[in-house]
Amino acid sequence: MFEWVSQAPWGSLELARTMSIQALVMGRIFYLLSISQLLPSLMARLSGKAQRVSGAPAVLGGIIVALILQLIFSNSAFVNSVFQTAPMTLDQWIICLLVSLPMIVIASSVNRFDPPN
């Protein structure tokens, strides 16, 4: 992500820093979702089966806090000046999200061969 954004005509070193960090954090969030029982529980609930998951509020709370902190990290002028980063547009956020999505497949396949429990 860093190399691609820094070499893009619309990119800069500061934006490359921001987008690479955002993609990394989003990938970690997807990894967390894949190793927790939150997604299987949600899918079971949507199909009409009640399934209780321990720790679901903590996982959701952690994800929400991480997203809020990432919004502050990328949009705060003070934080941008300290870390030499740049604010991101909605299109750039979507790019980071799309780049991070393969983490779901990777983590799911790893969990199939080496389950976390």
Phi, psi and omega in degrees: 000314183301310182296317182298312182290320181293335179263352180289149179300331181267355185269171175209169179298319180295316179293324178298319177299311183298311184292325179291322177293317180297317179296320178297314180295318178296321176299320178292325177295316178296323177297315178301316178296324182286332180267346177275169178267011184293312181295313177300324178294317179296317179296320178295320180294321179293331178273003175099001179261130178277129179218125181266138180238126176280140178086000181300316178298325179293319179295312179297318178299317179297320179294316180297315179297318179298318180294319178297315179296324178291324175297317178296317181301317185271343185246353180276126179299321179297311180295320178299322180287324180292313184263002182054053177246180182224151176295155181247149174274171178299319178300321179290325174297318180295321176301314179298320178296313182295322179294330183275341183303323179301343178300330179297312181294316181298311182294323179295320179290323176295318180295332178293322181272331181220079184299146181290338182271000000 
